[in-house]
Amino acid sequence: MLAGNHTKAVELLNHVIDRNIEDNLAYAFLKEVFTSMMNTLSKIVKAKNLSFNEIFGPETALYEELGSFSEVDEIKESIASAYENTGKCIRDLKKSSNEKLIQEIINYLQENYNKDIYLEAVSDRVGSTSKYISRFFKEQTGINFLDYVNKLRIQKAKEFLLNKGSKVQDVCAKVGFDNVNSFIRVFKKYEGISPGQFKELQKIRHSGR
């Protein structure tokens, strides 16, 4: 439930209700069971720093409504709806949190692509583990961390190479590579040609205008 999976919670709820009905427990006792479930839900909401009132309305009104039910199905529907609403709020909260985190990581990479960038350093910056950030980054962007960094660097390198008088060695250092051979190899991996060839092709294109 803390992960926002309300479906399993509702299935468990129905199982508990049906089992109690089979055991012929007093209806008053069933209400106590349901009240206990709502107390658990309230704790979940507070643990996620969500507003109980915003999700369900005044807490006292909710319990009054629960106490007014005379049919089991009414209670089942009410609590199932409560768990569903909570699940949606938790999923929305997680989505918002994920968007904020991935944007923070991308901003950091955009600002520091010309420096030594390690997954561990980024993980420390956002207060997480490198294993989690590696998986999280791939899930959010569709590519792994190293590929993203390299593509970013190569894109910046292409912009620098368009400048008149730019040299491959200088551009290499500007985009965070400390070895020219590594720079050339990575450039060819993503562009299919070397930085020097890219520069010459751009010269030809511009001279033909």
Secondary structure, 3 states (H helix, E strand, C coil): CCCCCHHHHHHHHHHHHHHHHHCCCCHHHHHHHHHHHHHHHHHHHHHCCCCHHHHHCCHHHHHHHHHHCCCHHHHHHHHHHHHHHHHHHHHHHHHHHHHHHHHHHHHHHHHHCCCCCCHHHHHHHHCCCHHHHHHHHHHHHCCCHHHHHHHHHHHHHHHHHCCCCCCHHHHHHHCCCCCHHHHHHHHHHHHCCCHHHHHHHHHHHHHCC
